[in-house]
């Protein structure tokens, strides 16, 4: 989900750059790129990817003792 938001932010930054539109002195192209990189880093770090209703998986399985 965060990767999709990062792609949208980068798309918005590209459109604003191609149209030469400025949003003031504090928000510029570099700000959009930094936000998109932050979102990609969070995505790659696994933030927001946990499904709360999910059960099972390799961590919850117990080994059978023989």
Secondary structure by P-SEA (a helix, b strand, c coil): caaaaaaaaaaaaaaaaaacccccccccaaaaaaaaaaaaaaaaacccccccccccccccbbbbcc
